[in-house]
Amino acid sequence: MNYTAGATVSIDGFLRVAQALEDIGIRDESLNLDWWGDDRPNARELELVREVLAGRFSFTSNVYADTLLGNGQGEPTIDPRSTVDLLLSLGARVIAPGIVEAASSENESRQLRQLAGVVGYAQSCGLSWTVTLAQAGRRDFESMVRVANEAVALGAQRIDLMDSTSSLGPEAMRVFIRRFRSRLAEPVPITMHVHDDFGLGTAAAIAAAAAGAGPDVSVNGVSYRCGFPPLEEVATSLEVLYGVDTGIKLERLQSLSDLVAEEIGIPNPALKPVTGGYAYLKSTAADVLASLRDGVRTFPPISGCVHADVVGADIRWVWDRLSTRAMVRQLGTNLGFELDLEEVEAVYKALNDAVDAIAEYPRWLTPERAEDLCRLTVERARLGVRA
């Protein structure tokens, strides 16, 4: 949320979302605190990290900081121990140094010595730590495995792989994760972080999960550039299609998605899967007729394989230019009318004329509007009144 350009979210908004994440069952959250080449951390990130950690939420927050470890080219400009001290003062319990690819074997050796020093100091202060491996899909695989095993030997509790440039498709992701896991000297939890540059973020995250890596996600997929795999899509897919108990309270996903959209000031696209406005909208003739006949909340769900109740979403039908006379007859029956042919034609024309009179999106009639027009048209026809 903090990295999404132009977002309007406030610190209080972040805390409301954090509370909602706790309520839905999130157990692990990642926070960033970066210096970005300055001599002090980014003020906005610092405030965010301080407030979230002060909230003492039940989920574990690991804090990544770009000054915890350098690239092995000489000594870091900012002493990593001072970063550890800062994170400790903020209330951090888990920190996340990142190992970037070193330019040479000499730099890699220096980098690992520096890692040993900073994590040894962190552990002496009572902190746990994970390790982040950036550009996982692009860097030299053997070098990455080597430094990962060094980190595990030093006590890393988890390895967070990052493919932020989306270099791995779903098939490659599955192979990559399996190969990486097989090369670890000791089994430790791993995660995989991807973006959605090709529209494959959810698929790649699920492929990573299927191969044994926890998927890195965000609510609504919010982030910079093309965003992340959305929590709601990944969790629902894993539960419904793969039978995985994610621990997430799926029935709260819609309200969480709506909260993030409100706080960040960026509405969800109408056609977004799982929590978008069209996800459970019934607009085609067969779907609306079934909704009118059986009720919108009938099960099995009308079209699709996920019922709106799974994620706590609403279901509704609308009347647009795809609607039919069969729908008119069923609508009349629902309202207590048995319509003859002339009345069906009159209602059909009245509803379509009302749609045609709408100049802007959305060009449809809500159920309430369609019902009112149907009732009014029938009553006028039976009273011999011409509109």
N, C-alpha and C positions, 0 to 999 in steps of 0.2 A: 504494500500500500504506500509506503514511504517513497518507493522508487518510481511510482507511476506518475508520469509528467502531468502537471496541472491539477493534481488531486486536491480536494478541499478538506481532507480529513484533519481533525484536530487531535491533540493529545488525549482529550477526553473521549474522542471517537475511537482512538486506538484502544483505550482501556475498555470501552464498551464491547468492541470486537473481541478483545482478549478474554473478557468474561464469557462471551458467547462461545468462544473456542473451548474454554474450559467446560462449559455446560454441555457441549456436544460430544465431548469425550476425547479431545486432543491431548496427547501425552507428551509430545515433543515439539518444541517451537524453536526456530532459529532466528537470532537477531544479529544485525550487523552494526559495527561501530568502526568507521574508517577515518583515517587521517587524510587520505587522498593527496598525499604529498605535502600537506601543510605541517606546521609544527604543533598543531593541536587537533583534537578530533572534531568532526563535523558537529556543529552545535545542535542541529535538529536530531541527528541520530543519538547524540549523547542524552538529550532530554528524553527521547523515546525509550532508550534502554533503561535509563534511571527509573522512569515511571512504571514500566512493565515489570521490572525486577522488584520494585517496591510494592507492587500489587500482590506479591506472594501467591501467585496462581499455582494451581496444583500441577500444571504441566512443567516439564523440565525445559528451561531456556538455555541453550548453548550460545555463547556470544563469540562471533567471528570478529577479529580485528586485524587489519592489514599491517599493523606494526608489531605483531607477535613473532613474526619470522620474516627474514628477507630472502633474497635469491642466492645467497652465498657469495656474492661479489663484495667482499670486504665486510666491515662491521656495519650494522644498521645505524641509520642516522638517529633514530629514536631508540633508546634502550628498551628492549622487550620487557624487561622486568618492571619498568615504570608502567607499561600497559597492563601487566598482570596486577600491579598495585591498584591501578585505577579501576579495573574490572572488579576486583575484590571489594573496593570501597563502594561500588555501585550495588553490591549484593549478588554478584555472579557466583555461581557454584560450578558451572561447566564452561570452559573456554575452548575456542576452536582456532588454533594456529593453522595457517594454510601453507602447504608446500607447493610452490610453483616449480616448473621444470628448470633445473640448473643448466647453465651454459656449458659446463665442463665437469669432468669427474672430480676435479679439485674443488670446484664451487659446490658440488653436491656434498662432498665430504665436509666442507666448512659449514654448509647449511645444516647438515645432520648434527654436527657438534653444537651448533647454536640451538637447534631444536632440543637436544638433550639438556642444555643449560636452562632454557626457559621453562620446559615442562617439569624439570626437576625442581625449579624454584616454585612453580605453580603448585605442584604436589606438596611441597613443604608448607605451603600456605593453606592446605586443605582443599584445593581445587581439583576437580576431575577435568579431563580434556578429551576432545575428539580431534580428528585431523581432517582438513579439507584438501582435496587434490583437484586443482582447477584444470580445465581443458583436458579432461580425462580421455576424451575420444581422439584427441589430436597429438598428445605427447607420446614420447617413446615409451612403449609398453613395458619393456624390461626395466628401465629406470624407474618407472612409476611403481612397479611391483616391488622393486628393491627398497625404495624409500617407504612404501607402505608397510613392509615387514619390519623395517627399522622402527617405525612409529609404533607398531603393535608391540614390539619388544620393549619399548620405552614405557608402555602402559596406556596407549590410546584405547579408549573405550568403544570408539566407533570410527569408521572411515566414511567420510562424505565425499562421494565422487561427483564431479560437476562437468556436465557437457553443455555449458551455457550457449555455445555457438551452434547447437543442434546438429552435430556432425554424425550422429548415430540414428539410423532409422530403426523401427521396431525390431526387425529381424537381426540387424547388427547389434542392437542393444542386448538382446537375449544372449547372443554368442559372447559378447564382451563381458557381461556380468558373470556368466558361468566360468569363463576363462580366468577372470580376475579372482573370483572366489577360490578356484582350484589352486591358485598359486600362493595364497596366503599361508604363511607358516602356522598360524593359529587362527581358528575361526572367530571372527568378531563381526558384529552387526555392520552392515554397510547400507548407505543410501545412495540414490542417484537423482541428480538435479538436472532437469532439461528445460528448454523453452519450447515455444510453439511456432517457430518460424515457418514450418511447412504444414501447419495444421495437424501435426502428428504428436503433439505433446502428450495427450491422454493415452494414445496408443503406445508411445515409448515408455511412459511411466508404468503402464500395466505390464508391458514386456519386461521391464526391470523388476517389477514385483514378482512376476512369474518365475524369474530366474534367481530370485532370492535377495533383492535389494529393496529396502523401504523407499517408496516414491516420495520425492519432494514435491509438494503441492501448495497452492494458495487458493483462498476462496475467490470464486469467479475468475480464476486464472490471472488476477491482477499482478502486474509487475511492469518493468520497462520493456520497450520494444514490443514483441508479439505476446508477451505474457508467459505464464506457466501452465502446466496441467492443472485444471481446476479440481479442487478437493471434491466438489459435489459429483463431478463426472467420474473421477477415479474411484472414489469410495463406493458409489452406486454400482459401477461396473464390476468391481471386485466382489461385492456382495451378491448381486443378482446373477451375473454371468459366470462367476468363478466359485461361488459358494464360500468366499472368504469372510470370516468374522473380523471386520476391521476394528470393532470397538467403537465405531462412530454411530451416534444416534441419528440415523438417516432421516427420521421424521422431522428433524429440526433443520435440515439442510436448506429448505426454501426460506425460512425466516432468517437464517444466517446469511444467505446470499443476498436477500433484500436489505439486511442491515448494512453489509459492506457496500452495496451499491449506493445506499443513502449517505453513508459516512464519507465515502470517497468522492461522491458527486458525479459518478460515471454510471449511467444506467446500463443494465444488462442488455445485450442485443436481443431483439424479439425472438430470433431463431436459435438462440443459445440452447444447447442440450440441457436436460435435467431441470434447470431452474429458469429458463427463458419464458417469456410471455406466451409463446406459441407451443411450448412443450406438451401441454395438455389441452390445447384449444381444439375444439371440434368444429370444423368448418366445411369439410367436404360433405356431399349429400348423404352418403351412406353413414358417416359418423354422426351427423346431426340427427338423422332419422333414428338411429339406434339410441342416441341420447334422449330424444323425445319419447321413444317407446319404452326404454328400460331404465332411464335415469342416468345421469352423467357419471355417477359413482359405482355403476355396476361392475361386477367382476366375473370373468376376466375383463381387463380394461378394453375399452373401445379403441381399437387400433393401437399399435405399439405393444411392448411387453412389460413396461413399468407403469404401475398404477400411481396416480398422483399422490395417494395417501402414503406411499413409501417415503417420500421426501417432504410430506406436509404441504403440498402445493394445492392450489385451487384448480377446479375443472369447470369449463363453461363451453357452451355452444354459441355460435353466432350465425346470423342470416346474411349471406352475401349473394352474388350473382350466380353461384353454383347451386343454389337451393332449388328444390323441386316441388311439384304439386303434391307428391306423397308426403312431403314434410308439412305442407299446409293442412292436409287432412289429419295428420297425427297431432299437429299443434291445436287444431280445432277440437279434437277429441279430448286432449288434455285440459282444455278450457271449458269442457262441458257442451261443446257444439257438435252436432252431426251435420256436416256441411254437404249441401247438394253441389252439383257441377258448377252452377253459376256462382255460388258463394265461394267455392274453391278458386275459381278464376278471378273473382273480385279481390279476394285476399292476396292471391299470388301477385296480381298487378299492383296492389297497394304496397306490398312489401318491397317489390322490385323498384317501383317508382321512388320509394323512400331511400333505397340504396343509391339509385341514380342521382338523387338530389344532393348526395354527400360529395363535396368537391375534394376533400383532403383525406389523407390516411388518419384513422382506419376507416375504410369504406365498407362498413358492415353495420348491421343492427344488433344491438344487445338482445338477450332473451326478453328483458323487460320491455324494450321498445317494440320488438316483434309481437309479443303477446298483447300489448296495448293496441297496436294497429289492427291485429287480427280481431280482437274483441270489438273495437270501434267499427270496423268495416262490416262485420256480420250484423251488428245491431242496427246499423244504418240500412243495410240491405233488407233486413226483415221489417224495418219500419217504412220501407219504400222511400228512404232518403237517398238522394244522389249527392256524392261528394263534390 
